[in-house]
């Protein structure tokens, strides 16, 4: 059954090194609801940024997606933005 919307979560992590395991555990727990995952952070030859951004294309029930977002937001230094694209 096709979804009638695209649900994207943008997850900003302030201290990637310190928060990575907590964030990763939640992403693993909700792995069956994550269709696409893209991680973005600044990297150059001698520098790897301590902050990062994860884009998640979500599938499944809206309530479950919202539960993941709420749990992520409870982690100190993590903020979540939601994008929902409705199909006509």
PyMOL commands that set and color helices and strands:
alter all, ss='L'
color gray80, all
select helices_A, chain A and resi 16-29+31-33+62-73
alter helices_A, ss='H'
color red, helices_A
select strands_A, chain A and resi 5-13+34-40+43-44+47-48+52-58+78-86
alter strands_A, ss='S'
color yellow, strands_A
deselect
rebuild
show_as cartoon
